[in-house]
Amino acid sequence: MYEVTRLLPKDQFDELVERLPTPRWKGIGRPRCEKEALITGMLQVLILGIGWNKIFDCGVSPSSCYRYFRELQRRGILKKEFKKLVNVKTDITEGAIDTDSTRSFRFKFCTAWDGKHKQIATKISLFTDINGLPADVLFGSGKVHDKTFVCQHLKNTRGKRKRILNLDKIYVSLELRRNLRKFGTYVNMKTRKGDYIRKRGPKFGLKEDKYKVRFLVEKTFAWMENFKRCKYRIDRLLSSFKGFVYLALLIILIRN
């Protein structure tokens, strides 16, 4: 029997088991599979990056693990549990947004040529809090500009106060700064050479001490890429890839 502590510490695994639902059983037919065994199989695929048919013996068949994972994603449970933990553990009064391009095969949905990184990619955009914990995640094809994710992140976190938003140079936008200033959000970013050199009008400065928060989002991406199934997209279905990302971010929040 595969020992799950090779993948996750026992306390983190127990909390994950507690948050995920028990498979349904109609009272007839085969006995219900053990939830711990199903989650162990899912974690092998997520962390080790192996195929479903290569799962080490964990007490249930690989097809049972796959069906349980697909049902979790179909019912939106992974995203829902991620959102619940976000509300408890994150503080986005000071936050940062950044995007990472995940190398992918040329699938039909949500993949395109990323000219910046010279690869077929699916983009993952993260909104992290003052401690670098993920507060929101979005997905897009490789050709989507990083700036387009910002408004959707702000919409998804509506109702939560955001005082300072740290962004990279690629997000430079005078309109974005002005719009967010109306809602009391200060956009803290470095500017490119030649930006905002007018003598009249708004002058935007950089708060170096606050800008350090932006580098924590890079650490969160590094944590996420430790889960090998999230480092490269090999899932044809976008829903499967999203499910693995939500599961990885859920574990990151449990760990911290």
TAVEN-V929904 format. One record per pair of residues at least 24 apart in sequence whose C-alpha atoms are under 6 Angstrom apart, sorted by the first residue. I is the first residue (numbers start at 1). J is the second residue. Records with the same first field share a line. If there is no record, write none. Layout:
# TAVEN-V929904
I->J ; J
This chain:
# TAVEN-V929904
1->57 ; 58
2->57 ; 58
38->65
41->65
46->227 ; 229
47->227 ; 228
48->228
49->228 ; 229
73->243
78->246
79->246
82->250
86->135
91->129
92->129 ; 162
93->161 ; 162 ; 163
94->130 ; 163 ; 164
95->128 ; 129 ; 130 ; 165
96->127 ; 128 ; 165 ; 166 ; 167 ; 214
97->126 ; 127 ; 167
98->125 ; 126
99->124 ; 125
100->124
102->232
103->232
104->232 ; 233
107->236
110->140 ; 141
111->141 ; 142
112->141 ; 142 ; 143
113->142 ; 143
114->142 ; 143
132->216 ; 217
147->171
166->214
